[in-house]
Amino acid sequence: MVEKSGKPRKARAANGPGAPQERPAAGAPAAGGGRAAGGAQAASGPRTADDGRTPTGPRTADDGRTPTGPRTADDGGATAGTRTAGGKQGARRPAAAAGKAGYHHGDLRNALITAAVELAVDGGPERVVLREAARRVGVSPTAAYRHFDGQAALLHAVKVRGQVALADALEQAADQVPEAADPGESAGQRFLAIGRAYVHFAIERPGLYRSAFCRIPGSPDDSWTGTEPGTSEPQFRSFNLLSASLDDLVATGRMPARRRPAAESPAWAMVHGLADLILDGPLAQLPAAEREAVIEGSVATLLAGLVAP
């Protein structure tokens, strides 16, 4: 162009002030944040994705999911660090201890029975619930069902534990009786000690006592009538101790042999009925001293009837 003065106008410097900016080609990065020559990334500006779009959120994992917290281990426990570049796993947090401090892997069945016995002690057989036992141990109900088919199976295990505890109490009481010069007298005193211990066990541990004698339809010992000898199974040990005590009375000449057949039934019925009257009947109102007098008089009368000529 030519100015009015006739002199040609000087061209502005290509890069000087006011120079028109050249529009970048379609798809090319802006000059301030684009890729430098030779493929080097400029210092400023966000890194673009391979398709040219600028990511607006955190970098995603390899599977396309955006991590929202620490990456978890395969067993569901959170690790101490997130997944690092290159796919390496951060430091793993130690797994939490399973259940209560007293639970050890491989002994879950016994741990569940112990917890169920505690429930029985607290409230009798009605309190024995498989899910509650699992909760106390610190495992899931599913884990508990791997060891017990259901409620009845766990309750039967508690029943056996109760019978074993009762038998231990009877045996201990009999062992504490001193030997007398007359073997028949010693046999009689052991019989009385067993009767007292039976009733005292019921008074001192009513929840476990009731669980020890609860009926569980379909259980392994549900068909036993109590009129025939028990087997060597632990739940029959208390009955077998009573039988042995009666045999001892006969062997020492204290009880006539004709009274021995089925003598377990009246003896057992007397002490068990007395225990029930003290736990749930009118004898529960007695002061301790009067209650002990009733117990002593009852077992003495029972022995007197068995050894009468």
Steps between C-alpha positions, in 0.01 A plus 500: 500500500609858439440785747338818384844661506595261231749310714456131548380390856746296700388151590460427876742255658365150489527458870478857619224665695172504325604236253215273398521159672508201275208260571629151580401218278199291603587254775838661578571591863497861612840668513490556879444135599567294192763243428843645433699416193646158502204356701600649838214604724477865585517584870163666523154363419335171580608181337255390234369153440596309190185616323583865556247557781612654823408272792275672754534253791758275663693255293308172475618149572582257224143368495353844439361546854585811691640402839313676779715383794783267589533199278385190685660159516338193352363396841313823548744657744619851418873539445702782647585661166343551159616333183814667373612576147603194308242284679701439818301453816563727797579370845234258619326568830512203739172306503279551804494218749195275451250504782585538865850485635446145627394354164760305306465378146410133481314490833181673392268215599616503862496880506135498387405239761671700775313813393173305491563362850542859620164581345344200676647606833348846448151387402456127454442309177278773353799733484712261293484650150752410231521853357559650844775247574663590167477869586666444836785308341535761227421294190219504249193274534611331177826394666306366800271292276805317366531337844135466604204408283274729697372610837428148628854379432653786695253456788584129518868586535409736785287227659796262497723767658238552770480129575878479520510794742231332714690171501820681603314655795356163610834324468682769693246484783529121525882513496502737798322252727753352741524124524334357811584179680173354374496475118121510504508829690742648245275387215201664667685827555610509137140446390387792719780721366394431141139591583598829665738592217226441242264748665775753572610493135146592396489785752841640414483459121131500408543600134751226427301249710186564294700472178650169616150349527319671213347268245615539140282300257709308251822531699726193540380428855134597459384136506663421836234446769717521811391159623783305341876540549659787315775450246857624537408827329584802720136610533421178692782531751292653779242221467776239501643652819160456668486139379848431634404650836197270525714201403742596775219498756411146399863381482572619854183340634338832584206462259304177441560362151125470437470880500776555250315446168406838348586680825639787290149619413371581852837637609531724195137609517539609862807721456386639164153581629647664809726713279204612289297591808788715622558666165144558381268394778401609849827383654667789322363725777690320775792668674833333428524322836151353475564399140813309603302321771244392240774370270669308781176348622393398149818312404514335845142377463581365153798305632301368794239359267758329280690334783200398711491124574 
